[in-house]
């Protein structure tokens, strides 16, 4: 869902297909943390790695810049975007507000099928937690939030929330891997699910916002885990 929403139109039918595939591949590497904030996106290296010409590479990188996942730094070239601590805090605060609004709408609009799907994903999260698999937990967690956005039944809000989540993804990995965060996520998700099941929009909004927002010790712990070269 998120990848499709963020697709960038590129001129030329053959180029469009290859450049878009390449954009998705590079985006996945950034989201999964294999390309980290501050890493250089070298056209020649990428063309060699994916066995393509530099033209689709150039178009793919331009699309990443448009979504905010990459940034141009003059003579240094194009890098995976780095964010300052104040910007990170501001973006997490906005993410909390958007998630809260999605949950509020989901409590009013979610169908029985959508609720059941969220419950099913929550059960898979519990299994990933019990197996102590943070990488699988992170991916399943994204499914839970995708379903939450879908249950809100609003296209623009979902698109904006996913776009912001993508921009934060290299840093959100750090949150998931913090000690105790996976256990806390399970209980916080359950609060959201209980509120949606009860049809309580205000309770759902508060639960979802608090789930995303970083406050107090959690914020300090998060900042402490970020390598200095990942910050702008």
Beta strands, then each sheet from edge to edge (+ up, - down):
strand 1: 70-72
strand 2: 78-80
sheet 1: 1+ 2-
end
